[in-house]
Amino acid sequence: MSKRIEVNDLDVYYSKFLAVEGVSLTIEPRTVTALIGPSGCGKSTFLRTLNRMHEVIPGARVDGEVLIDGNNLYGPGVDPVLVRRQVGMVFQRPNPFPTMSIGDNVLAGVKLNNRRMPKSEGDDLIEKSLRGANLWNEVKDRLDKPGSSLSGGQQQRLCIARAIAVQPDVILMDEPCSALDPISTLAIEDLIEEMKTDFTIVIVTHNMQQASRVSDRTAFFNIAGTGKPGKLIEYDDTTTIFSNPTVQATEDYVSGRFG
Amino acid sequence: MSTTLTVSAPVTNSLTAGKLPKNSSLMVLLASWLVVAAFFLVINLAGVTDGFNWAGTLFFGTVLYCIALFLFSYFVEGIRRAKDRLVTALVTIAFVVALIPLISLVGTTVINGLPAFLTPTFFTESQRNVVGAGGGALHAIVGTLFVTGLATLISVPIGLLTAIYLTEYGIGRLAKGITFFVDVMTGIPSIVAGLFAYALFSLLFDDPGIRFGFGGSIALSVLMIPVVVRSSEEMLKLVPNELREAAYALGVPKWLTIVKVVLPTALAGIVTGVMISISRVIGETAPLLIIAGFTASMNYDLFSERMMTLPVFVYNQYASQGTDAQAYVDRAWAGALTLILIVMLLNLAARLIARVFSPKLGR
C-alpha cells in the first residue's frame, strides 16, 4: 500500500516569489520522514506540493518533478483529485466536518465522493479506520454524535482516521501535534509508529524531540534570510542528523543554538 | 431624592471604592420624573398650559435623570463609573426610543385591523361584487403568496449561484464587477424595478396595458437577487478554509466540496438570509401596482390577467373608499395585519430551519 516518493529539483513559487528552491530527495516506502527547520523555511509549502494541496493557495506553482512510484505528479494531464486520493493529509488544526457525525466524518472520503457503500461495509470501514487511529474504544458508543463534540486530541485522531479511511499510499502530516497537549501528542506519536507498517508518512514538526522519536529519516530545511528561498540543507537518517550532522547549520539547529 | 444617596462603609480596603446603592439608577429615574411632573403640575394649576404635559414630563424627566445620575455617580463613585452609568443610560434610552415606533405600529395595526380580520369571510372570499362591508382578502393573500413565491424561486438559485461564484471561483475583474453591480442593485428604488418589468413585458408582448402576476415576480426578483447574493456571500465566506482543504485532501473534487461541505455548513445562515430577503420584498407596493395591477377577483394564474397582492390591496382599499368608508379602512388595516403576520411566520420558520440545520456543537 505504500509507495516511494522521489523529488527532483523542485522549486515552489508563490506568484513571483521563490519560496522553496532546488529540493531533491527520495522517501522510501514504509518509513517516517520528518521535515524540520525554522518557521517560514518552506517545510509546509514543500509538504503540500507532495499532494498538490499548494494549488489551493492562489498563485502557487511548482517547477520540477515529484514521482510517486515513478508517476510524475506534475506530468501533463494529471488530475490533482486522483493524486489526493493516493496521498492523504492531516492538518495542523483538527478540522472535522461540523455538519457530520463522528461516523460520517470517518466515511467523509467515501460519502463526499458520491460513492455508494452498503451499511455493513461502511460500519466495518468506520471500525477499522477508528481502530487504526486508536480512537475506536473512546467513541464506539457515540458514533452518531457530532465530530466537534470530541476533545482536540480526539478530533485530530478522528482526522487521521478520516485520512486513512480512503486507503491512501502516503500520509502527509503538517504539524499534527502543535495544537495538542502532551498526552494527545503521545497518543498520536504512538499511532504514527503503528501506521508506519502500512503507509509512507511524511511529517512536518517544530518539535525536534518529536522528530527524533518518530522518524526514520529527517530533512532539515533552512532559509538564508527573510525574502530568500527555503532550501533543503541536509537529509539523512534521523540518528545521523541528531548526533553527527555534516552541515554546521544543522548542528546549530538541532542543538538549539538558533531557530 | 438625596435619601437614595448613601456612601457605603468607610473605605478601609485600598481596592474598594464608593458605590451607589443597588437600584439607585431606577430610583433616580423615578425621582426625576416626579420632580418634572411636579413642575408641570404647578404650571398646569397656574393655568399656563392646557392640561397636564405628559410628553414634557417624560422627556425632561429623562434628561434630568441622565444629568442627575451622572452627578451622583461622579461624586460618590468617581468619573469612570459616572461615565459608565451615563453611557448605559443613553444606550438604554436609545433602545427604548427605537422600540416605541415598532410597538406603536404593531399595536395600532392589531387594534384597527382585528374587526375586519376576524370577519369569517376575510380568508374565504375575494372583493368581487362587494361595495360595502363584507368580502375578504383571499385574492390578495393568494396573489402575494404566488408572486413572492415565484420571485423566491427565481432569485434564490440565481443569487446563491452568484454568491458561490464570488466566494469559490471569482477572481479578478469579473468578480469585482459583479460585486460592484450587486451593490448598485441593492440601492435600486423599487418603483424602478416595477418600471423595468413593465417596460420589458410591454415591449416583449407589444401590449402597453400589460398586467400580470409573473411580471410582479420579475420585478420583485430584481430587488431580491442582490439581497440574496450579499447575505449568502457573507455566509459562505464564514465557512473556514480548513474545511475546504480537509475535503480536497480526501480527494474530493471542488464542486462536490462546495455542494457537500461548504453549503451544508453555511446552510443555516443562507436560509436566514433568504427569509430576510423575502420579508424585504413581500411588502413592496409600487412595482406590483405597476406590473401586477389590482383587481377585486380571484386569479390563480400568474401568467394572465391582473393579480391582487396584499400591499396593493391595502393601498387600494384606502385610496378608493366606497360609500361605506369605514368598511374599506377596516379592510385596509386587516390586510396590513395579515402582511405583518405572514412576515412574522416567515421569520419564525427561518429561526426554526436555522436551528435544525446549524452545525451541532456540544457533547
Interface residues (C-beta under 8 A of the other chain):
Chain A: N51 M53 V56 P58 V81 L82 V83 R84 R85 Q86 G88 M89 F91 R93 N95 P96 F97 P98 T99 A108 G109 K111 L112 N113 N114 K145 P146 S148 S149 C159 R162 A163 V166
Chain B: I171 P240 N241 E242 L243 R244 E245 A246 A247 Y248 A249 L250 G251 V252 P253 L256 T257 K260 V261 P264 T265 P359 K360 L361 G362 R363
